Amino acid sequence: MTNKHLSIFQGQKIRRVIYHNEWWFSVVDVIAALTGSQIPRRYWSDLKIKLKEEGYDEVYEKIVQLRLESPDGKLRMTDCANTETLFRIIQTIPSPKAEPFKRWLARVGYERVQEIEDPELATKRTRALYKAKGYSDSWIEKRMRGIAIREELTDEWKKRDVGQDREYAILTAEISKATFNMTPSEYKRFKNLKRENLRDHMDDLELIFTMLGEASTTRITQAKNARGFPQNKQAAKEGGTIAGNARKELETKSGKQVSKRGNYLHSLQNKKLIKK
């Protein structure tokens, strides 16, 4: 899961997702943070009944099910609420953390408003986050460019009758398979990653070939005016193949594999310690 889709309140992880240009938060995560309940799903289930009984139907009706990453790494439909609805829910939960959470929620929501008005703020925050984690400036530049290339590709898919989430994941897997001979899930196992973001653990060359595969797919998609899932799947294979052929040629010429098993950030930090 990317950090922009995860926020922290007093050590508790709160999953969130952008929907209709605003943050929507996992209600179960919020309840766990406020109550400390070991069974927050049961708490939420009981609270939904209470909301209906006490005439808060309009609150319940504003809950939307959105796909969020679960602890097992899979995307699952999850009850989510926007800032306004969460404020109403918080009012029904007796907790000493209610007021601090309201202030936290207002700040997080305001950050999103700022980012909509000035998209560069989101980019600056992402850069600062990577820098704080210890990534080099050159790596951050590639990672940020990769994010932009990825957004260009998904924008094309949106225009071309490709369904989101599941179909995006399948098309991405096609590109990755043709580029690295591994799907993203296989690549994560190869690197011994679990919930971590795969691209955050790629080195420079892995990022470059990922970008090449996705940029090539965008160009082919546009050139062929691909429509619907089957045509875009074929374009994804072709785009990934271009990057895959380039990777194989480099490996042949250099005698080294592009795909690395190691955790890139840990390797970088270890190199810095050795230099010291």
MODELLER restraints for C-alpha pairs under 7 A, 6 or more apart:
rsr = mdl.restraints
at = mdl.atoms
rsr.add(forms.Gaussian(group=physical.xy_distance, feature=features.Distance(at['CA:1:A'], at['CA:69:A']), mean=6.71, stdev=0.5))
rsr.add(forms.Gaussian(group=physical.xy_distance, feature=features.Distance(at['CA:1:A'], at['CA:195:A']), mean=6.62, stdev=0.5))
rsr.add(forms.Gaussian(group=physical.xy_distance, feature=features.Distance(at['CA:1:A'], at['CA:196:A']), mean=6.47, stdev=0.5))
rsr.add(forms.Gaussian(group=physical.xy_distance, feature=features.Distance(at['CA:1:A'], at['CA:197:A']), mean=5.64, stdev=0.5))
rsr.add(forms.Gaussian(group=physical.xy_distance, feature=features.Distance(at['CA:2:A'], at['CA:197:A']), mean=6.15, stdev=0.5))
rsr.add(forms.Gaussian(group=physical.xy_distance, feature=features.Distance(at['CA:5:A'], at['CA:15:A']), mean=6.04, stdev=0.5))
rsr.add(forms.Gaussian(group=physical.xy_distance, feature=features.Distance(at['CA:5:A'], at['CA:16:A']), mean=5.05, stdev=0.5))
rsr.add(forms.Gaussian(group=physical.xy_distance, feature=features.Distance(at['CA:5:A'], at['CA:17:A']), mean=5.56, stdev=0.5))
rsr.add(forms.Gaussian(group=physical.xy_distance, feature=features.Distance(at['CA:6:A'], at['CA:13:A']), mean=6.65, stdev=0.5))
rsr.add(forms.Gaussian(group=physical.xy_distance, feature=features.Distance(at['CA:6:A'], at['CA:14:A']), mean=5.81, stdev=0.5))
rsr.add(forms.Gaussian(group=physical.xy_distance, feature=features.Distance(at['CA:6:A'], at['CA:15:A']), mean=4.75, stdev=0.5))
rsr.add(forms.Gaussian(group=physical.xy_distance, feature=features.Distance(at['CA:6:A'], at['CA:16:A']), mean=5.85, stdev=0.5))
rsr.add(forms.Gaussian(group=physical.xy_distance, feature=features.Distance(at['CA:7:A'], at['CA:13:A']), mean=5.87, stdev=0.5))
rsr.add(forms.Gaussian(group=physical.xy_distance, feature=features.Distance(at['CA:7:A'], at['CA:14:A']), mean=5.16, stdev=0.5))
rsr.add(forms.Gaussian(group=physical.xy_distance, feature=features.Distance(at['CA:7:A'], at['CA:15:A']), mean=6.45, stdev=0.5))
rsr.add(forms.Gaussian(group=physical.xy_distance, feature=features.Distance(at['CA:8:A'], at['CA:14:A']), mean=5.85, stdev=0.5))
rsr.add(forms.Gaussian(group=physical.xy_distance, feature=features.Distance(at['CA:12:A'], at['CA:33:A']), mean=5.69, stdev=0.5))
rsr.add(forms.Gaussian(group=physical.xy_distance, feature=features.Distance(at['CA:14:A'], at['CA:25:A']), mean=6.94, stdev=0.5))
rsr.add(forms.Gaussian(group=physical.xy_distance, feature=features.Distance(at['CA:14:A'], at['CA:26:A']), mean=6.65, stdev=0.5))
rsr.add(forms.Gaussian(group=physical.xy_distance, feature=features.Distance(at['CA:14:A'], at['CA:29:A']), mean=5.31, stdev=0.5))
rsr.add(forms.Gaussian(group=physical.xy_distance, feature=features.Distance(at['CA:14:A'], at['CA:30:A']), mean=6.41, stdev=0.5))
rsr.add(forms.Gaussian(group=physical.xy_distance, feature=features.Distance(at['CA:15:A'], at['CA:25:A']), mean=5.93, stdev=0.5))
rsr.add(forms.Gaussian(group=physical.xy_distance, feature=features.Distance(at['CA:15:A'], at['CA:26:A']), mean=5.53, stdev=0.5))
rsr.add(forms.Gaussian(group=physical.xy_distance, feature=features.Distance(at['CA:15:A'], at['CA:29:A']), mean=6.82, stdev=0.5))
rsr.add(forms.Gaussian(group=physical.xy_distance, feature=features.Distance(at['CA:16:A'], at['CA:23:A']), mean=6.35, stdev=0.5))
rsr.add(forms.Gaussian(group=physical.xy_distance, feature=features.Distance(at['CA:16:A'], at['CA:24:A']), mean=5.42, stdev=0.5))
rsr.add(forms.Gaussian(group=physical.xy_distance, feature=features.Distance(at['CA:16:A'], at['CA:25:A']), mean=4.29, stdev=0.5))
rsr.add(forms.Gaussian(group=physical.xy_distance, feature=features.Distance(at['CA:16:A'], at['CA:26:A']), mean=6.06, stdev=0.5))
rsr.add(forms.Gaussian(group=physical.xy_distance, feature=features.Distance(at['CA:17:A'], at['CA:23:A']), mean=5.65, stdev=0.5))
rsr.add(forms.Gaussian(group=physical.xy_distance, feature=features.Distance(at['CA:17:A'], at['CA:24:A']), mean=5.39, stdev=0.5))
rsr.add(forms.Gaussian(group=physical.xy_distance, feature=features.Distance(at['CA:17:A'], at['CA:25:A']), mean=6.65, stdev=0.5))
rsr.add(forms.Gaussian(group=physical.xy_distance, feature=features.Distance(at['CA:18:A'], at['CA:24:A']), mean=6.19, stdev=0.5))
rsr.add(forms.Gaussian(group=physical.xy_distance, feature=features.Distance(at['CA:22:A'], at['CA:112:A']), mean=6.66, stdev=0.5))
rsr.add(forms.Gaussian(group=physical.xy_distance, feature=features.Distance(at['CA:23:A'], at['CA:82:A']), mean=6.08, stdev=0.5))
rsr.add(forms.Gaussian(group=physical.xy_distance, feature=features.Distance(at['CA:23:A'], at['CA:109:A']), mean=6.67, stdev=0.5))
rsr.add(forms.Gaussian(group=physical.xy_distance, feature=features.Distance(at['CA:24:A'], at['CA:80:A']), mean=5.71, stdev=0.5))
rsr.add(forms.Gaussian(group=physical.xy_distance, feature=features.Distance(at['CA:24:A'], at['CA:81:A']), mean=5.14, stdev=0.5))
rsr.add(forms.Gaussian(group=physical.xy_distance, feature=features.Distance(at['CA:24:A'], at['CA:82:A']), mean=4.40, stdev=0.5))
rsr.add(forms.Gaussian(group=physical.xy_distance, feature=features.Distance(at['CA:25:A'], at['CA:80:A']), mean=5.12, stdev=0.5))
rsr.add(forms.Gaussian(group=physical.xy_distance, feature=features.Distance(at['CA:25:A'], at['CA:81:A']), mean=5.44, stdev=0.5))
rsr.add(forms.Gaussian(group=physical.xy_distance, feature=features.Distance(at['CA:25:A'], at['CA:82:A']), mean=6.28, stdev=0.5))
rsr.add(forms.Gaussian(group=physical.xy_distance, feature=features.Distance(at['CA:26:A'], at['CA:78:A']), mean=6.66, stdev=0.5))
rsr.add(forms.Gaussian(group=physical.xy_distance, feature=features.Distance(at['CA:26:A'], at['CA:79:A']), mean=6.05, stdev=0.5))
rsr.add(forms.Gaussian(group=physical.xy_distance, feature=features.Distance(at['CA:26:A'], at['CA:80:A']), mean=4.60, stdev=0.5))
rsr.add(forms.Gaussian(group=physical.xy_distance, feature=features.Distance(at['CA:26:A'], at['CA:81:A']), mean=6.78, stdev=0.5))
rsr.add(forms.Gaussian(group=physical.xy_distance, feature=features.Distance(at['CA:27:A'], at['CA:79:A']), mean=5.99, stdev=0.5))
rsr.add(forms.Gaussian(group=physical.xy_distance, feature=features.Distance(at['CA:27:A'], at['CA:80:A']), mean=5.39, stdev=0.5))
rsr.add(forms.Gaussian(group=physical.xy_distance, feature=features.Distance(at['CA:27:A'], at['CA:81:A']), mean=6.41, stdev=0.5))
rsr.add(forms.Gaussian(group=physical.xy_distance, feature=features.Distance(at['CA:28:A'], at['CA:40:A']), mean=5.74, stdev=0.5))
rsr.add(forms.Gaussian(group=physical.xy_distance, feature=features.Distance(at['CA:28:A'], at['CA:41:A']), mean=5.89, stdev=0.5))
rsr.add(forms.Gaussian(group=physical.xy_distance, feature=features.Distance(at['CA:28:A'], at['CA:44:A']), mean=6.50, stdev=0.5))
rsr.add(forms.Gaussian(group=physical.xy_distance, feature=features.Distance(at['CA:31:A'], at['CA:40:A']), mean=6.05, stdev=0.5))
rsr.add(forms.Gaussian(group=physical.xy_distance, feature=features.Distance(at['CA:32:A'], at['CA:40:A']), mean=5.34, stdev=0.5))
rsr.add(forms.Gaussian(group=physical.xy_distance, feature=features.Distance(at['CA:34:A'], at['CA:95:A']), mean=6.16, stdev=0.5))
rsr.add(forms.Gaussian(group=physical.xy_distance, feature=features.Distance(at['CA:34:A'], at['CA:97:A']), mean=5.77, stdev=0.5))
rsr.add(forms.Gaussian(group=physical.xy_distance, feature=features.Distance(at['CA:34:A'], at['CA:98:A']), mean=6.69, stdev=0.5))
rsr.add(forms.Gaussian(group=physical.xy_distance, feature=features.Distance(at['CA:35:A'], at['CA:95:A']), mean=6.36, stdev=0.5))
rsr.add(forms.Gaussian(group=physical.xy_distance, feature=features.Distance(at['CA:48:A'], at['CA:60:A']), mean=6.89, stdev=0.5))
rsr.add(forms.Gaussian(group=physical.xy_distance, feature=features.Distance(at['CA:51:A'], at['CA:57:A']), mean=6.53, stdev=0.5))
rsr.add(forms.Gaussian(group=physical.xy_distance, feature=features.Distance(at['CA:59:A'], at['CA:85:A']), mean=6.27, stdev=0.5))
rsr.add(forms.Gaussian(group=physical.xy_distance, feature=features.Distance(at['CA:62:A'], at['CA:85:A']), mean=6.98, stdev=0.5))
rsr.add(forms.Gaussian(group=physical.xy_distance, feature=features.Distance(at['CA:63:A'], at['CA:79:A']), mean=6.24, stdev=0.5))
rsr.add(forms.Gaussian(group=physical.xy_distance, feature=features.Distance(at['CA:63:A'], at['CA:80:A']), mean=5.73, stdev=0.5))
rsr.add(forms.Gaussian(group=physical.xy_distance, feature=features.Distance(at['CA:63:A'], at['CA:81:A']), mean=5.27, stdev=0.5))
rsr.add(forms.Gaussian(group=physical.xy_distance, feature=features.Distance(at['CA:64:A'], at['CA:79:A']), mean=5.75, stdev=0.5))
rsr.add(forms.Gaussian(group=physical.xy_distance, feature=features.Distance(at['CA:64:A'], at['CA:80:A']), mean=5.27, stdev=0.5))
rsr.add(forms.Gaussian(group=physical.xy_distance, feature=features.Distance(at['CA:64:A'], at['CA:81:A']), mean=6.41, stdev=0.5))
rsr.add(forms.Gaussian(group=physical.xy_distance, feature=features.Distance(at['CA:65:A'], at['CA:77:A']), mean=5.58, stdev=0.5))
rsr.add(forms.Gaussian(group=physical.xy_distance, feature=features.Distance(at['CA:65:A'], at['CA:78:A']), mean=5.04, stdev=0.5))
rsr.add(forms.Gaussian(group=physical.xy_distance, feature=features.Distance(at['CA:65:A'], at['CA:79:A']), mean=4.56, stdev=0.5))
rsr.add(forms.Gaussian(group=physical.xy_distance, feature=features.Distance(at['CA:65:A'], at['CA:80:A']), mean=5.78, stdev=0.5))
rsr.add(forms.Gaussian(group=physical.xy_distance, feature=features.Distance(at['CA:66:A'], at['CA:77:A']), mean=5.14, stdev=0.5))
rsr.add(forms.Gaussian(group=physical.xy_distance, feature=features.Distance(at['CA:66:A'], at['CA:78:A']), mean=5.35, stdev=0.5))
rsr.add(forms.Gaussian(group=physical.xy_distance, feature=features.Distance(at['CA:66:A'], at['CA:79:A']), mean=6.63, stdev=0.5))
rsr.add(forms.Gaussian(group=physical.xy_distance, feature=features.Distance(at['CA:66:A'], at['CA:80:A']), mean=6.48, stdev=0.5))
rsr.add(forms.Gaussian(group=physical.xy_distance, feature=features.Distance(at['CA:67:A'], at['CA:75:A']), mean=5.50, stdev=0.5))
rsr.add(forms.Gaussian(group=physical.xy_distance, feature=features.Distance(at['CA:67:A'], at['CA:76:A']), mean=5.00, stdev=0.5))
rsr.add(forms.Gaussian(group=physical.xy_distance, feature=features.Distance(at['CA:67:A'], at['CA:77:A']), mean=4.44, stdev=0.5))
rsr.add(forms.Gaussian(group=physical.xy_distance, feature=features.Distance(at['CA:67:A'], at['CA:78:A']), mean=5.95, stdev=0.5))
rsr.add(forms.Gaussian(group=physical.xy_distance, feature=features.Distance(at['CA:68:A'], at['CA:75:A']), mean=5.13, stdev=0.5))
rsr.add(forms.Gaussian(group=physical.xy_distance, feature=features.Distance(at['CA:68:A'], at['CA:76:A']), mean=5.53, stdev=0.5))
rsr.add(forms.Gaussian(group=physical.xy_distance, feature=features.Distance(at['CA:68:A'], at['CA:77:A']), mean=6.47, stdev=0.5))
rsr.add(forms.Gaussian(group=physical.xy_distance, feature=features.Distance(at['CA:68:A'], at['CA:78:A']), mean=6.28, stdev=0.5))
rsr.add(forms.Gaussian(group=physical.xy_distance, feature=features.Distance(at['CA:69:A'], at['CA:75:A']), mean=4.35, stdev=0.5))
rsr.add(forms.Gaussian(group=physical.xy_distance, feature=features.Distance(at['CA:69:A'], at['CA:76:A']), mean=6.25, stdev=0.5))
rsr.add(forms.Gaussian(group=physical.xy_distance, feature=features.Distance(at['CA:70:A'], at['CA:76:A']), mean=6.37, stdev=0.5))
rsr.add(forms.Gaussian(group=physical.xy_distance, feature=features.Distance(at['CA:73:A'], at['CA:195:A']), mean=5.79, stdev=0.5))
rsr.add(forms.Gaussian(group=physical.xy_distance, feature=features.Distance(at['CA:83:A'], at['CA:105:A']), mean=6.88, stdev=0.5))
rsr.add(forms.Gaussian(group=physical.xy_distance, feature=features.Distance(at['CA:83:A'], at['CA:109:A']), mean=6.79, stdev=0.5))
rsr.add(forms.Gaussian(group=physical.xy_distance, feature=features.Distance(at['CA:87:A'], at['CA:102:A']), mean=6.93, stdev=0.5))
rsr.add(forms.Gaussian(group=physical.xy_distance, feature=features.Distance(at['CA:90:A'], at['CA:98:A']), mean=6.45, stdev=0.5))
rsr.add(forms.Gaussian(group=physical.xy_distance, feature=features.Distance(at['CA:115:A'], at['CA:121:A']), mean=5.55, stdev=0.5))
rsr.add(forms.Gaussian(group=physical.xy_distance, feature=features.Distance(at['CA:115:A'], at['CA:122:A']), mean=5.53, stdev=0.5))
rsr.add(forms.Gaussian(group=physical.xy_distance, feature=features.Distance(at['CA:127:A'], at['CA:140:A']), mean=6.72, stdev=0.5))
rsr.add(forms.Gaussian(group=physical.xy_distance, feature=features.Distance(at['CA:130:A'], at['CA:140:A']), mean=6.85, stdev=0.5))
rsr.add(forms.Gaussian(group=physical.xy_distance, feature=features.Distance(at['CA:135:A'], at['CA:265:A']), mean=6.78, stdev=0.5))
rsr.add(forms.Gaussian(group=physical.xy_distance, feature=features.Distance(at['CA:139:A'], at['CA:204:A']), mean=6.24, stdev=0.5))
rsr.add(forms.Gaussian(group=physical.xy_distance, feature=features.Distance(at['CA:142:A'], at['CA:207:A']), mean=6.88, stdev=0.5))
rsr.add(forms.Gaussian(group=physical.xy_distance, feature=features.Distance(at['CA:143:A'], at['CA:207:A']), mean=6.96, stdev=0.5))
rsr.add(forms.Gaussian(group=physical.xy_distance, feature=features.Distance(at['CA:146:A'], at['CA:211:A']), mean=5.55, stdev=0.5))
rsr.add(forms.Gaussian(group=physical.xy_distance, feature=features.Distance(at['CA:149:A'], at['CA:211:A']), mean=6.64, stdev=0.5))
rsr.add(forms.Gaussian(group=physical.xy_distance, feature=features.Distance(at['CA:149:A'], at['CA:214:A']), mean=6.91, stdev=0.5))
rsr.add(forms.Gaussian(group=physical.xy_distance, feature=features.Distance(at['CA:149:A'], at['CA:215:A']), mean=6.20, stdev=0.5))
rsr.add(forms.Gaussian(group=physical.xy_distance, feature=features.Distance(at['CA:150:A'], at['CA:214:A']), mean=6.59, stdev=0.5))
rsr.add(forms.Gaussian(group=physical.xy_distance, feature=features.Distance(at['CA:153:A'], at['CA:214:A']), mean=6.68, stdev=0.5))
rsr.add(forms.Gaussian(group=physical.xy_distance, feature=features.Distance(at['CA:153:A'], at['CA:218:A']), mean=5.29, stdev=0.5))
rsr.add(forms.Gaussian(group=physical.xy_distance, feature=features.Distance(at['CA:160:A'], at['CA:226:A']), mean=6.79, stdev=0.5))
rsr.add(forms.Gaussian(group=physical.xy_distance, feature=features.Distance(at['CA:160:A'], at['CA:227:A']), mean=4.96, stdev=0.5))
rsr.add(forms.Gaussian(group=physical.xy_distance, feature=features.Distance(at['CA:160:A'], at['CA:228:A']), mean=5.89, stdev=0.5))
rsr.add(forms.Gaussian(group=physical.xy_distance, feature=features.Distance(at['CA:161:A'], at['CA:227:A']), mean=6.27, stdev=0.5))
rsr.add(forms.Gaussian(group=physical.xy_distance, feature=features.Distance(at['CA:161:A'], at['CA:228:A']), mean=4.88, stdev=0.5))
rsr.add(forms.Gaussian(group=physical.xy_distance, feature=features.Distance(at['CA:162:A'], at['CA:228:A']), mean=5.53, stdev=0.5))
rsr.add(forms.Gaussian(group=physical.xy_distance, feature=features.Distance(at['CA:162:A'], at['CA:229:A']), mean=5.39, stdev=0.5))
rsr.add(forms.Gaussian(group=physical.xy_distance, feature=features.Distance(at['CA:171:A'], at['CA:233:A']), mean=5.72, stdev=0.5))
rsr.add(forms.Gaussian(group=physical.xy_distance, feature=features.Distance(at['CA:171:A'], at['CA:236:A']), mean=6.09, stdev=0.5))
rsr.add(forms.Gaussian(group=physical.xy_distance, feature=features.Distance(at['CA:173:A'], at['CA:183:A']), mean=4.83, stdev=0.5))
rsr.add(forms.Gaussian(group=physical.xy_distance, feature=features.Distance(at['CA:173:A'], at['CA:184:A']), mean=6.06, stdev=0.5))
rsr.add(forms.Gaussian(group=physical.xy_distance, feature=features.Distance(at['CA:174:A'], at['CA:236:A']), mean=5.99, stdev=0.5))
rsr.add(forms.Gaussian(group=physical.xy_distance, feature=features.Distance(at['CA:174:A'], at['CA:237:A']), mean=5.57, stdev=0.5))
rsr.add(forms.Gaussian(group=physical.xy_distance, feature=features.Distance(at['CA:175:A'], at['CA:213:A']), mean=6.23, stdev=0.5))
rsr.add(forms.Gaussian(group=physical.xy_distance, feature=features.Distance(at['CA:175:A'], at['CA:236:A']), mean=5.24, stdev=0.5))
rsr.add(forms.Gaussian(group=physical.xy_distance, feature=features.Distance(at['CA:175:A'], at['CA:237:A']), mean=5.60, stdev=0.5))
rsr.add(forms.Gaussian(group=physical.xy_distance, feature=features.Distance(at['CA:175:A'], at['CA:239:A']), mean=6.63, stdev=0.5))
rsr.add(forms.Gaussian(group=physical.xy_distance, feature=features.Distance(at['CA:175:A'], at['CA:240:A']), mean=4.24, stdev=0.5))
rsr.add(forms.Gaussian(group=physical.xy_distance, feature=features.Distance(at['CA:176:A'], at['CA:182:A']), mean=6.04, stdev=0.5))
rsr.add(forms.Gaussian(group=physical.xy_distance, feature=features.Distance(at['CA:176:A'], at['CA:183:A']), mean=5.27, stdev=0.5))
rsr.add(forms.Gaussian(group=physical.xy_distance, feature=features.Distance(at['CA:176:A'], at['CA:184:A']), mean=6.44, stdev=0.5))
rsr.add(forms.Gaussian(group=physical.xy_distance, feature=features.Distance(at['CA:176:A'], at['CA:240:A']), mean=6.45, stdev=0.5))
rsr.add(forms.Gaussian(group=physical.xy_distance, feature=features.Distance(at['CA:177:A'], at['CA:183:A']), mean=4.81, stdev=0.5))
rsr.add(forms.Gaussian(group=physical.xy_distance, feature=features.Distance(at['CA:178:A'], at['CA:237:A']), mean=6.18, stdev=0.5))
rsr.add(forms.Gaussian(group=physical.xy_distance, feature=features.Distance(at['CA:178:A'], at['CA:240:A']), mean=4.67, stdev=0.5))
rsr.add(forms.Gaussian(group=physical.xy_distance, feature=features.Distance(at['CA:178:A'], at['CA:241:A']), mean=4.91, stdev=0.5))
rsr.add(forms.Gaussian(group=physical.xy_distance, feature=features.Distance(at['CA:178:A'], at['CA:244:A']), mean=5.65, stdev=0.5))
rsr.add(forms.Gaussian(group=physical.xy_distance, feature=features.Distance(at['CA:179:A'], at['CA:213:A']), mean=6.41, stdev=0.5))
rsr.add(forms.Gaussian(group=physical.xy_distance, feature=features.Distance(at['CA:179:A'], at['CA:240:A']), mean=4.77, stdev=0.5))
rsr.add(forms.Gaussian(group=physical.xy_distance, feature=features.Distance(at['CA:179:A'], at['CA:241:A']), mean=5.83, stdev=0.5))
rsr.add(forms.Gaussian(group=physical.xy_distance, feature=features.Distance(at['CA:179:A'], at['CA:243:A']), mean=5.21, stdev=0.5))
rsr.add(forms.Gaussian(group=physical.xy_distance, feature=features.Distance(at['CA:179:A'], at['CA:244:A']), mean=3.78, stdev=0.5))
rsr.add(forms.Gaussian(group=physical.xy_distance, feature=features.Distance(at['CA:180:A'], at['CA:244:A']), mean=6.13, stdev=0.5))
rsr.add(forms.Gaussian(group=physical.xy_distance, feature=features.Distance(at['CA:188:A'], at['CA:194:A']), mean=6.84, stdev=0.5))
rsr.add(forms.Gaussian(group=physical.xy_distance, feature=features.Distance(at['CA:188:A'], at['CA:198:A']), mean=6.13, stdev=0.5))
rsr.add(forms.Gaussian(group=physical.xy_distance, feature=features.Distance(at['CA:190:A'], at['CA:261:A']), mean=5.93, stdev=0.5))
rsr.add(forms.Gaussian(group=physical.xy_distance, feature=features.Distance(at['CA:191:A'], at['CA:261:A']), mean=4.42, stdev=0.5))
rsr.add(forms.Gaussian(group=physical.xy_distance, feature=features.Distance(at['CA:191:A'], at['CA:262:A']), mean=5.81, stdev=0.5))
rsr.add(forms.Gaussian(group=physical.xy_distance, feature=features.Distance(at['CA:191:A'], at['CA:263:A']), mean=6.64, stdev=0.5))
rsr.add(forms.Gaussian(group=physical.xy_distance, feature=features.Distance(at['CA:201:A'], at['CA:263:A']), mean=5.38, stdev=0.5))
rsr.add(forms.Gaussian(group=physical.xy_distance, feature=features.Distance(at['CA:201:A'], at['CA:264:A']), mean=4.77, stdev=0.5))
rsr.add(forms.Gaussian(group=physical.xy_distance, feature=features.Distance(at['CA:201:A'], at['CA:265:A']), mean=6.26, stdev=0.5))
rsr.add(forms.Gaussian(group=physical.xy_distance, feature=features.Distance(at['CA:202:A'], at['CA:264:A']), mean=5.77, stdev=0.5))
rsr.add(forms.Gaussian(group=physical.xy_distance, feature=features.Distance(at['CA:203:A'], at['CA:264:A']), mean=5.72, stdev=0.5))
rsr.add(forms.Gaussian(group=physical.xy_distance, feature=features.Distance(at['CA:205:A'], at['CA:258:A']), mean=6.57, stdev=0.5))
rsr.add(forms.Gaussian(group=physical.xy_distance, feature=features.Distance(at['CA:206:A'], at['CA:258:A']), mean=6.44, stdev=0.5))
rsr.add(forms.Gaussian(group=physical.xy_distance, feature=features.Distance(at['CA:206:A'], at['CA:259:A']), mean=6.37, stdev=0.5))
rsr.add(forms.Gaussian(group=physical.xy_distance, feature=features.Distance(at['CA:209:A'], at['CA:243:A']), mean=5.82, stdev=0.5))
rsr.add(forms.Gaussian(group=physical.xy_distance, feature=features.Distance(at['CA:212:A'], at['CA:243:A']), mean=5.57, stdev=0.5))
rsr.add(forms.Gaussian(group=physical.xy_distance, feature=features.Distance(at['CA:213:A'], at['CA:239:A']), mean=5.24, stdev=0.5))
rsr.add(forms.Gaussian(group=physical.xy_distance, feature=features.Distance(at['CA:213:A'], at['CA:240:A']), mean=4.45, stdev=0.5))
rsr.add(forms.Gaussian(group=physical.xy_distance, feature=features.Distance(at['CA:213:A'], at['CA:242:A']), mean=6.68, stdev=0.5))
rsr.add(forms.Gaussian(group=physical.xy_distance, feature=features.Distance(at['CA:213:A'], at['CA:243:A']), mean=4.86, stdev=0.5))
rsr.add(forms.Gaussian(group=physical.xy_distance, feature=features.Distance(at['CA:214:A'], at['CA:239:A']), mean=6.64, stdev=0.5))
rsr.add(forms.Gaussian(group=physical.xy_distance, feature=features.Distance(at['CA:216:A'], at['CA:239:A']), mean=4.62, stdev=0.5))
rsr.add(forms.Gaussian(group=physical.xy_distance, feature=features.Distance(at['CA:217:A'], at['CA:235:A']), mean=5.81, stdev=0.5))
rsr.add(forms.Gaussian(group=physical.xy_distance, feature=features.Distance(at['CA:217:A'], at['CA:236:A']), mean=5.25, stdev=0.5))
rsr.add(forms.Gaussian(group=physical.xy_distance, feature=features.Distance(at['CA:217:A'], at['CA:238:A']), mean=6.90, stdev=0.5))
rsr.add(forms.Gaussian(group=physical.xy_distance, feature=features.Distance(at['CA:217:A'], at['CA:239:A']), mean=4.03, stdev=0.5))
rsr.add(forms.Gaussian(group=physical.xy_distance, feature=features.Distance(at['CA:217:A'], at['CA:240:A']), mean=6.86, stdev=0.5))
rsr.add(forms.Gaussian(group=physical.xy_distance, feature=features.Distance(at['CA:220:A'], at['CA:235:A']), mean=6.01, stdev=0.5))
rsr.add(forms.Gaussian(group=physical.xy_distance, feature=features.Distance(at['CA:220:A'], at['CA:239:A']), mean=6.78, stdev=0.5))
rsr.add(forms.Gaussian(group=physical.xy_distance, feature=features.Distance(at['CA:221:A'], at['CA:232:A']), mean=6.62, stdev=0.5))
rsr.add(forms.Gaussian(group=physical.xy_distance, feature=features.Distance(at['CA:221:A'], at['CA:235:A']), mean=5.69, stdev=0.5))
rsr.add(forms.Gaussian(group=physical.xy_distance, feature=features.Distance(at['CA:226:A'], at['CA:232:A']), mean=5.56, stdev=0.5))
rsr.add(forms.Gaussian(group=physical.xy_distance, feature=features.Distance(at['CA:251:A'], at['CA:257:A']), mean=5.49, stdev=0.5))
rsr.add(forms.Gaussian(group=physical.xy_distance, feature=features.Distance(at['CA:251:A'], at['CA:258:A']), mean=6.67, stdev=0.5))
